[in-house]
C-alpha cells in the first residue's frame, strides 16, 4: 500500500524544543525588520570580503571553506558595521511531494513537509592582515520531516530507529555548523587560514547541494549526496588552508562517523579521518576542485567498513543583464569501500534565472548496491545503475522586506537498473509543488 504522510511535527519532541525551533524561523522577519539589505550598493559591496581572506570577494565563499565562482550573486541579508560584517541567509520550502506518483510500486510515498536551512555568519577585520570569522548553520528538518526524513526514491544514508534509511532523505541536524576561522595574509597573493568546527565541514567535496546556485530551487538532496558532499555536517573538524593567487590547498582531520539519530545533540568528536582538497578559480566564472577523504567507520551499522571518497567538480556561474544569471555544476564522486567495491556517481545540474522566472534541470547517474538499498532478496549483493532526470520551474510571486516568495513545480523521471524494475517499476515518476521563502535574488556586477 502506498504511504501517505501528512504530519509535520512528531509528538515525541518536547513542546519547549518545538517553541525554540519556531523562534528560529522568525530569523527571516527579524533580519528584515533590522533592514539588513539583501543587496548592497556598489561601494559597500566592494568592501565585502571573503570570510576566509581579506584579498578575495565574499562571492567566492561556498559552504564550509569551499570555493564557488566569483560571479556568484550574494543571496543574503548583510550589513557592515565598521570592521565587522554580519550576514544571514537560508531557505524554507513549504512543499507537497509525491514520489512514484504513478504508483508503480510500494517504494514511494507522498508527504506535506518543509525542508529548510538557515545560516548566520560574522566576519571581523582584526588588522590589515588578520581576519576572524564565525559561521553557523541550522536546520529544523527534524521537526518538519520527522526522524526518517522525507520521501526520495533511490536515496539512502544514515539510520532511524536502528534501521537504514532507504528511499528517503535523512533530516539534517539542528546544529549543522558552528565554526570559527582565523586567516593571516602574508601578501595580496598569499594567505593561510585555520578553521575549526563542532560541527563543521572538512575540506572534502564541492559546495554542498543546498548552497549551490545550480540547485537553489530544488528542494531535494542529490541522490549522490553520500558520494559527494555528505560530510558537510561533521562533529569535529580542523582544517588548514594555504592560498596562492588562484589556487588553494587544504587539509583536514575530522570525525568519520556520520551524525547519529539524535538531531539535537552534539556527537563525540573523534578526529579519526582526514582529507585534502585542491581548489582552483581560473577566472570569475569557474570554480574547480579535486578532493579525497579517508573516512573511518562512517556507518554506525557497519563499523568495520572504511570509505575512501574521491570527488571532482566544476562549477560555472555567469551574471547576465537585468537581474538574471545562469549557474551550472558538474560533479563526480566515488566511494571506495574497504571491502574493495567502487561505487560511482555523476551529477549535472543547471539553474537559469530569467527574473522573475527560473528554469532548472538536474541529471544524476549513481551506482548503489543491494545492501545500500536494503534489497536483501539479492543474495550476491549486485551493483545497480540508476539514473534520474529532474525538470523544474520557479517563479517569484512577490518580494517584500527584501524576501522572495516564489512558487515552484518540478517532476522527476527515474531510470532503474533492469534488475530493479520488478521492485521499483519500469520508470517511476515523482512530482512536487512548493512555495519557497528566501532572501531576494537581486545581485550586482563587480
C-alpha positions as a Python dict, from the first residue, in 0.01 Angstrom:
ca = {
    (1, 'X'): (0, 0, 0),
    (2, 'X'): (120, 349, -82),
    (3, 'X'): (243, 551, 215),
    (4, 'X'): (83, 892, 277),
    (5, 'X'): (246, 1122, 530),
    (6, 'X'): (79, 1446, 629),
    (7, 'X'): (202, 1521, 979),
    (8, 'X'): (498, 1758, 1004),
    (9, 'X'): (559, 1754, 1379),
    (10, 'X'): (606, 1444, 1589),
    (11, 'X'): (467, 1416, 1941),
    (12, 'X'): (795, 1277, 2076),
    (13, 'X'): (961, 1621, 2059),
    (14, 'X'): (910, 1829, 2377),
    (15, 'X'): (698, 2140, 2341),
    (16, 'X'): (978, 2359, 2472),
    (17, 'X'): (1207, 2233, 2194),
    (18, 'X'): (939, 2297, 1933),
    (19, 'X'): (891, 2653, 2059),
    (20, 'X'): (1266, 2711, 2040),
    (21, 'X'): (1276, 2593, 1679),
    (22, 'X'): (978, 2806, 1583),
    (23, 'X'): (1164, 3110, 1712),
    (24, 'X'): (1447, 3030, 1472),
    (25, 'X'): (1200, 3053, 1184),
    (26, 'X'): (1141, 3417, 1277),
    (27, 'X'): (1501, 3495, 1179),
    (28, 'X'): (1385, 3593, 829),
    (29, 'X'): (1143, 3850, 970),
    (30, 'X'): (1391, 3964, 1234),
    (31, 'X'): (1668, 4040, 989),
    (32, 'X'): (1422, 4208, 754),
    (33, 'X'): (1299, 4425, 1039),
    (34, 'X'): (1658, 4530, 1103),
    (35, 'X'): (1662, 4629, 736),
    (36, 'X'): (1977, 4429, 662),
    (37, 'X'): (1987, 4473, 285),
    (38, 'X'): (1978, 4163, 70),
    (39, 'X'): (2166, 4366, -188),
    (40, 'X'): (2411, 4643, -111),
    (41, 'X'): (2518, 4946, -308),
    (42, 'X'): (2829, 4916, -520),
    (43, 'X'): (3060, 5098, -279),
    (44, 'X'): (2960, 4880, 14),
    (45, 'X'): (2979, 4553, -180),
    (46, 'X'): (3337, 4628, -276),
    (47, 'X'): (3423, 4618, 97),
    (48, 'X'): (3251, 4283, 149),
    (49, 'X'): (3546, 4047, 151),
    (50, 'X'): (3554, 3672, 193),
    (51, 'X'): (3513, 3523, 540),
    (52, 'X'): (3839, 3340, 473),
    (53, 'X'): (4059, 3602, 305),
    (54, 'X'): (4087, 3980, 309),
    (55, 'X'): (4203, 3962, -52),
    (56, 'X'): (3909, 3775, -206),
    (57, 'X'): (3545, 3874, -267),
    (58, 'X'): (3272, 3733, -48),
    (59, 'X'): (3106, 3597, -363),
    (60, 'X'): (3366, 3319, -364),
    (61, 'X'): (3257, 3172, -29),
    (62, 'X'): (3066, 2844, -61),
    (63, 'X'): (2981, 2604, 221),
    (64, 'X'): (3246, 2537, 484),
    (65, 'X'): (3573, 2658, 332),
    (66, 'X'): (3485, 2559, -27),
    (67, 'X'): (3500, 2795, -324),
    (68, 'X'): (3241, 2892, -581),
    (69, 'X'): (3281, 3127, -881),
    (70, 'X'): (3339, 3495, -809),
    (71, 'X'): (3037, 3584, -1022),
    (72, 'X'): (2804, 3408, -778),
    (73, 'X'): (2541, 3659, -657),
    (74, 'X'): (2513, 3703, -281),
    (75, 'X'): (2159, 3596, -192),
    (76, 'X'): (2156, 3702, 170),
    (77, 'X'): (2085, 3980, 415),
    (78, 'X'): (2407, 4161, 502),
    (79, 'X'): (2535, 4467, 682),
    (80, 'X'): (2869, 4631, 751),
    (81, 'X'): (2950, 4776, 1093),
    (82, 'X'): (3291, 4942, 1078),
    (83, 'X'): (3532, 4645, 1057),
    (84, 'X'): (3262, 4382, 1118),
    (85, 'X'): (3017, 4234, 871),
    (86, 'X'): (2719, 4017, 952),
    (87, 'X'): (2522, 3801, 711),
    (88, 'X'): (2217, 3579, 719),
    (89, 'X'): (2073, 3357, 451),
    (90, 'X'): (1867, 3044, 413),
    (91, 'X'): (1558, 2893, 252),
    (92, 'X'): (1232, 2728, 354),
    (93, 'X'): (1029, 2512, 113),
    (94, 'X'): (661, 2458, 202),
    (95, 'X'): (604, 2154, -14),
    (96, 'X'): (393, 1864, -125),
    (97, 'X'): (597, 1580, -273),
    (98, 'X'): (475, 1259, -433),
    (99, 'X'): (748, 1006, -504),
    (100, 'X'): (631, 744, -754),
    (101, 'X'): (324, 948, -846),
    (102, 'X'): (217, 679, -1097),
    (103, 'X'): (206, 412, -824),
    (104, 'X'): (437, 163, -990),
    (105, 'X'): (549, 12, -660),
    (106, 'X'): (523, 44, -283),
    (107, 'X'): (866, 209, -250),
    (108, 'X'): (741, 565, -290),
    (109, 'X'): (544, 790, -56),
    (110, 'X'): (375, 1128, -52),
    (111, 'X'): (410, 1398, 209),
    (112, 'X'): (346, 1758, 308),
    (113, 'X'): (667, 1891, 458),
    (114, 'X'): (909, 2184, 480),
    (115, 'X'): (1279, 2124, 403),
    (116, 'X'): (1475, 2417, 540),
    (117, 'X'): (1811, 2560, 641),
    (118, 'X'): (1941, 2887, 785),
    (119, 'X'): (2293, 3028, 810),
    (120, 'X'): (2442, 3314, 1014),
    (121, 'X'): (2794, 3446, 957),
    (122, 'X'): (3011, 3714, 1113),
    (123, 'X'): (3349, 3841, 993),
    (124, 'X'): (3577, 4085, 1177),
    (125, 'X'): (3884, 4252, 1031),
    (126, 'X'): (4137, 4240, 1314),
    (127, 'X'): (4410, 4425, 1121),
    (128, 'X'): (4524, 4483, 765),
    (129, 'X'): (4649, 4122, 754),
    (130, 'X'): (4432, 3934, 1006),
    (131, 'X'): (4071, 3819, 978),
    (132, 'X'): (3842, 3635, 1221),
    (133, 'X'): (3511, 3482, 1116),
    (134, 'X'): (3230, 3274, 1262),
    (135, 'X'): (2998, 3050, 1060),
    (136, 'X'): (2683, 2877, 1179),
    (137, 'X'): (2416, 2674, 1006),
    (138, 'X'): (2087, 2542, 1143),
    (139, 'X'): (1807, 2321, 1019),
    (140, 'X'): (1462, 2240, 1156),
    (141, 'X'): (1438, 1923, 944),
    (142, 'X'): (1385, 1700, 1247),
    (143, 'X'): (1061, 1885, 1320),
    (144, 'X'): (933, 1933, 967),
    (145, 'X'): (1046, 1599, 825),
    (146, 'X'): (1031, 1363, 1123),
    (147, 'X'): (1302, 1121, 1226),
    (148, 'X'): (1313, 930, 899),
    (149, 'X'): (1325, 1237, 674),
    (150, 'X'): (1131, 1299, 355),
    (151, 'X'): (1045, 1057, 70),
    (152, 'X'): (1302, 1043, -210),
    (153, 'X'): (1321, 740, -438),
    (154, 'X'): (1660, 563, -453),
    (155, 'X'): (1806, 780, -177),
    (156, 'X'): (1999, 614, 108),
    (157, 'X'): (2220, 704, 402),
    (158, 'X'): (2216, 710, 786),
    (159, 'X'): (1963, 536, 1012),
    (160, 'X'): (1640, 582, 1207),
    (161, 'X'): (1544, 356, 1499),
    (162, 'X'): (1849, 145, 1417),
    (163, 'X'): (1727, 74, 1061),
    (164, 'X'): (1896, 207, 746),
    (165, 'X'): (1710, 495, 580),
    (166, 'X'): (1622, 399, 222),
    (167, 'X'): (1408, 582, -37),
    (168, 'X'): (1416, 882, 195),
    (169, 'X'): (1648, 1173, 263),
    (170, 'X'): (1752, 1183, 629),
    (171, 'X'): (1683, 1503, 828),
    (172, 'X'): (1977, 1730, 895),
    (173, 'X'): (2089, 1816, 1247),
    (174, 'X'): (1970, 2128, 1425),
    (175, 'X'): (2333, 2239, 1458),
    (176, 'X'): (2481, 2179, 1114),
    (177, 'X'): (2778, 2414, 1157),
    (178, 'X'): (2932, 2609, 1446),
    (179, 'X'): (3276, 2707, 1325),
    (180, 'X'): (3545, 2970, 1370),
    (181, 'X'): (3820, 3067, 1127),
    (182, 'X'): (4135, 3276, 1151),
    (183, 'X'): (4323, 3392, 840),
    (184, 'X'): (4658, 3567, 815),
    (185, 'X'): (4753, 3732, 486),
    (186, 'X'): (5123, 3750, 407),
    (187, 'X'): (5052, 3945, 88),
    (188, 'X'): (4772, 4004, -159),
    (189, 'X'): (4851, 3670, -322),
    (190, 'X'): (4932, 3455, -17),
    (191, 'X'): (4732, 3374, 296),
    (192, 'X'): (4684, 3091, 544),
    (193, 'X'): (4362, 3007, 723),
    (194, 'X'): (4277, 2775, 1011),
    (195, 'X'): (3919, 2652, 1055),
    (196, 'X'): (3766, 2460, 1345),
    (197, 'X'): (3408, 2336, 1353),
    (198, 'X'): (3197, 2148, 1605),
    (199, 'X'): (3014, 2069, 1390),
    (200, 'X'): (3176, 2182, 1068),
    (201, 'X'): (3264, 2084, 713),
    (202, 'X'): (3603, 1932, 622),
    (203, 'X'): (3791, 2002, 300),
    (204, 'X'): (3613, 1733, 103),
    (205, 'X'): (3380, 1766, -194),
    (206, 'X'): (3218, 2057, -377),
    (207, 'X'): (2991, 2324, -234),
    (208, 'X'): (2712, 2129, -61),
    (209, 'X'): (2387, 2096, -259),
    (210, 'X'): (2172, 2344, -63),
    (211, 'X'): (2432, 2620, -113),
    (212, 'X'): (2490, 2566, -485),
    (213, 'X'): (2322, 2824, -709),
    (214, 'X'): (2266, 2549, -965),
    (215, 'X'): (2049, 2365, -708),
    (216, 'X'): (1892, 2659, -523),
    (217, 'X'): (1536, 2592, -642),
    (218, 'X'): (1537, 2212, -597),
    (219, 'X'): (1405, 2111, -251),
    (220, 'X'): (1559, 1762, -279),
    (221, 'X'): (1905, 1644, -188),
    (222, 'X'): (2101, 1485, -469),
    (223, 'X'): (2095, 1104, -486),
    (224, 'X'): (2475, 1115, -475),
    (225, 'X'): (2478, 1318, -153),
    (226, 'X'): (2670, 1046, 34),
    (227, 'X'): (2910, 1009, -259),
    (228, 'X'): (2985, 1380, -297),
    (229, 'X'): (2914, 1625, -14),
    (230, 'X'): (2760, 1446, 288),
    (231, 'X'): (3045, 1542, 523),
    (232, 'X'): (2909, 1898, 545),
    (233, 'X'): (2786, 1810, 897),
    (234, 'X'): (3078, 1661, 1087),
    (235, 'X'): (3115, 1673, 1465),
    (236, 'X'): (3476, 1771, 1497),
    (237, 'X'): (3672, 1930, 1210),
    (238, 'X'): (4010, 2105, 1196),
    (239, 'X'): (4131, 2245, 861),
    (240, 'X'): (4435, 2438, 749),
    (241, 'X'): (4440, 2603, 408),
    (242, 'X'): (4708, 2776, 203),
    (243, 'X'): (4607, 3005, -84),
    (244, 'X'): (4843, 3133, -350),
    (245, 'X'): (4676, 3354, -609),
    (246, 'X'): (4404, 3148, -781),
    (247, 'X'): (4475, 2811, -614),
    (248, 'X'): (4414, 2682, -262),
    (249, 'X'): (4536, 2362, -95),
    (250, 'X'): (4362, 2237, 220),
    (251, 'X'): (4396, 1950, 463),
    (252, 'X'): (4151, 1840, 733),
    (253, 'X'): (4127, 1598, 1021),
    (254, 'X'): (3775, 1515, 1124),
    (255, 'X'): (3533, 1264, 1273),
    (256, 'X'): (3442, 995, 1023),
    (257, 'X'): (3119, 872, 1182),
    (258, 'X'): (2806, 1027, 1034),
    (259, 'X'): (2569, 1214, 1270),
    (260, 'X'): (2366, 990, 1498),
    (261, 'X'): (1986, 972, 1511),
    (262, 'X'): (1955, 1239, 1782),
    (263, 'X'): (1941, 1551, 1566),
    (264, 'X'): (1953, 1790, 1863),
    (265, 'X'): (2274, 1681, 2038),
    (266, 'X'): (2648, 1712, 1983),
    (267, 'X'): (2816, 1384, 1886),
    (268, 'X'): (3152, 1280, 2030),
    (269, 'X'): (3447, 1423, 1831),
    (270, 'X'): (3695, 1151, 1732),
    (271, 'X'): (3925, 1308, 1469),
    (272, 'X'): (3993, 966, 1317),
    (273, 'X'): (3969, 1063, 949),
    (274, 'X'): (4146, 1302, 714),
    (275, 'X'): (4106, 1467, 374),
    (276, 'X'): (4269, 1705, 131),
    (277, 'X'): (4130, 1934, -137),
    (278, 'X'): (4280, 2138, -421),
    (279, 'X'): (4063, 2428, -540),
    (280, 'X'): (4121, 2644, -846),
    (281, 'X'): (3934, 2954, -964),
    (282, 'X'): (4099, 3031, -1301),
    (283, 'X'): (3870, 3331, -1361),
    (284, 'X'): (3550, 3489, -1231),
    (285, 'X'): (3323, 3231, -1393),
    (286, 'X'): (3466, 2891, -1293),
    (287, 'X'): (3548, 2705, -974),
    (288, 'X'): (3720, 2365, -991),
    (289, 'X'): (3807, 2126, -711),
    (290, 'X'): (3954, 1780, -655),
    (291, 'X'): (3946, 1614, -314),
    (292, 'X'): (3987, 1285, -134),
    (293, 'X'): (3870, 1180, 209),
    (294, 'X'): (3981, 876, 407),
    (295, 'X'): (3678, 819, 626),
    (296, 'X'): (3695, 585, 924),
    (297, 'X'): (3381, 386, 1004),
    (298, 'X'): (3119, 629, 867),
    (299, 'X'): (2820, 396, 916),
    (300, 'X'): (2701, 302, 1266),
    (301, 'X'): (2562, -32, 1143),
    (302, 'X'): (2884, -123, 960),
    (303, 'X'): (3162, -5, 1194),
    (304, 'X'): (3426, -224, 1030),
    (305, 'X'): (3383, -60, 687),
    (306, 'X'): (3602, 240, 599),
    (307, 'X'): (3550, 457, 290),
    (308, 'X'): (3789, 644, 61),
    (309, 'X'): (3582, 914, -104),
    (310, 'X'): (3713, 1087, -417),
    (311, 'X'): (3537, 1385, -572),
    (312, 'X'): (3593, 1630, -856),
    (313, 'X'): (3371, 1916, -967),
    (314, 'X'): (3341, 2214, -1199),
    (315, 'X'): (3101, 2496, -1115),
    (316, 'X'): (3024, 2773, -1365),
    (317, 'X'): (2828, 3090, -1294),
    (318, 'X'): (2770, 3388, -1522),
    (319, 'X'): (2579, 3703, -1435),
    (320, 'X'): (2350, 3823, -1712),
    (321, 'X'): (2172, 4154, -1755),
    (322, 'X'): (1872, 4277, -1559),
    (323, 'X'): (1900, 4050, -1256),
    (324, 'X'): (1949, 3728, -1449),
    (325, 'X'): (2215, 3459, -1422),
    (326, 'X'): (2297, 3102, -1513),
    (327, 'X'): (2476, 2859, -1283),
    (328, 'X'): (2575, 2501, -1365),
    (329, 'X'): (2760, 2221, -1185),
    (330, 'X'): (2929, 1900, -1296),
    (331, 'X'): (3018, 1672, -1003),
    (332, 'X'): (3172, 1326, -981),
    (333, 'X'): (3204, 1131, -660),
    (334, 'X'): (3324, 778, -589),
    (335, 'X'): (3315, 573, -270),
    (336, 'X'): (3579, 301, -244),
    (337, 'X'): (3478, 77, 45),
    (338, 'X'): (3736, -115, 243),
    (339, 'X'): (3571, -436, 121),
    (340, 'X'): (3709, -349, -225),
    (341, 'X'): (3399, -217, -402),
    (342, 'X'): (3391, 109, -603),
    (343, 'X'): (3058, 291, -640),
    (344, 'X'): (3040, 597, -868),
    (345, 'X'): (2808, 894, -903),
    (346, 'X'): (2778, 1174, -1158),
    (347, 'X'): (2562, 1486, -1131),
    (348, 'X'): (2491, 1758, -1388),
    (349, 'X'): (2260, 2041, -1291),
    (350, 'X'): (2185, 2394, -1412),
    (351, 'X'): (1969, 2685, -1300),
    (352, 'X'): (1878, 2965, -1542),
    (353, 'X'): (1728, 3268, -1373),
    (354, 'X'): (1517, 3479, -1609),
    (355, 'X'): (1376, 3712, -1344),
    (356, 'X'): (1118, 3653, -1209),
    (357, 'X'): (1112, 3308, -1374),
    (358, 'X'): (1374, 3036, -1326),
    (359, 'X'): (1412, 2706, -1510),
    (360, 'X'): (1632, 2432, -1365),
    (361, 'X'): (1738, 2078, -1452),
    (362, 'X'): (1930, 1801, -1280),
    (363, 'X'): (2058, 1471, -1417),
    (364, 'X'): (2211, 1204, -1195),
    (365, 'X'): (2376, 869, -1253),
    (366, 'X'): (2460, 666, -947),
    (367, 'X'): (2567, 313, -858),
    (368, 'X'): (2417, 157, -548),
    (369, 'X'): (2441, -200, -433),
    (370, 'X'): (2170, -422, -285),
    (371, 'X'): (2294, -363, 68),
    (372, 'X'): (2271, 17, 23),
    (373, 'X'): (1907, -14, -93),
    (374, 'X'): (1825, -288, 163),
    (375, 'X'): (1720, -535, -106),
    (376, 'X'): (1810, -849, 81),
    (377, 'X'): (1645, -1074, -179),
    (378, 'X'): (1957, -1020, -395),
    (379, 'X'): (2190, -1258, -214),
    (380, 'X'): (2500, -1182, -423),
    (381, 'X'): (2479, -804, -348),
    (382, 'X'): (2485, -680, -711),
    (383, 'X'): (2556, -321, -812),
    (384, 'X'): (2267, -133, -973),
    (385, 'X'): (2294, 158, -1218),
    (386, 'X'): (2024, 420, -1156),
    (387, 'X'): (1957, 744, -1342),
    (388, 'X'): (1717, 1030, -1268),
    (389, 'X'): (1625, 1344, -1463),
    (390, 'X'): (1452, 1643, -1299),
    (391, 'X'): (1296, 1945, -1468),
    (392, 'X'): (1155, 2234, -1266),
    (393, 'X'): (1017, 2586, -1296),
    (394, 'X'): (1017, 2851, -1024),
    (395, 'X'): (852, 3194, -1035),
    (396, 'X'): (877, 3475, -782),
    (397, 'X'): (525, 3573, -676),
    (398, 'X'): (625, 3887, -487),
    (399, 'X'): (911, 4042, -293),
    (400, 'X'): (855, 4205, 45),
    (401, 'X'): (1103, 4311, 313),
    (402, 'X'): (1381, 4204, 76),
    (403, 'X'): (1249, 3846, 84),
    (404, 'X'): (1116, 3648, -214),
    (405, 'X'): (813, 3424, -201),
    (406, 'X'): (817, 3200, -508),
    (407, 'X'): (609, 2915, -644),
    (408, 'X'): (774, 2611, -798),
    (409, 'X'): (683, 2282, -960),
    (410, 'X'): (912, 2002, -1068),
    (411, 'X'): (898, 1648, -1196),
    (412, 'X'): (1150, 1364, -1193),
    (413, 'X'): (1163, 1056, -1412),
    (414, 'X'): (1376, 767, -1285),
    (415, 'X'): (1551, 504, -1493),
    (416, 'X'): (1612, 199, -1271),
    (417, 'X'): (1857, -77, -1344),
    (418, 'X'): (1678, -364, -1523),
    (419, 'X'): (1720, -578, -1211),
    (420, 'X'): (1532, -315, -1009),
    (421, 'X'): (1227, -283, -1234),
    (422, 'X'): (1033, -562, -1053),
    (423, 'X'): (1094, -369, -729),
    (424, 'X'): (1053, -3, -833),
    (425, 'X'): (865, -27, -1161),
    (426, 'X'): (990, 42, -1511),
    (427, 'X'): (1002, 423, -1494),
    (428, 'X'): (869, 571, -1168),
    (429, 'X'): (778, 940, -1174),
    (430, 'X'): (793, 1194, -893),
    (431, 'X'): (611, 1529, -877),
    (432, 'X'): (641, 1823, -639),
    (433, 'X'): (486, 2165, -585),
    (434, 'X'): (620, 2416, -334),
    (435, 'X'): (634, 2769, -200),
    (436, 'X'): (986, 2893, -132),
    (437, 'X'): (1083, 3167, 113),
    (438, 'X'): (1436, 3308, 76),
    (439, 'X'): (1633, 3635, 62),
    (440, 'X'): (1571, 3828, -257),
    (441, 'X'): (1769, 3718, -558),
    (442, 'X'): (1893, 4063, -658),
    (443, 'X'): (2265, 4097, -725),
    (444, 'X'): (2536, 4328, -853),
    (445, 'X'): (2815, 4306, -1105),
    (446, 'X'): (3163, 4389, -985),
}
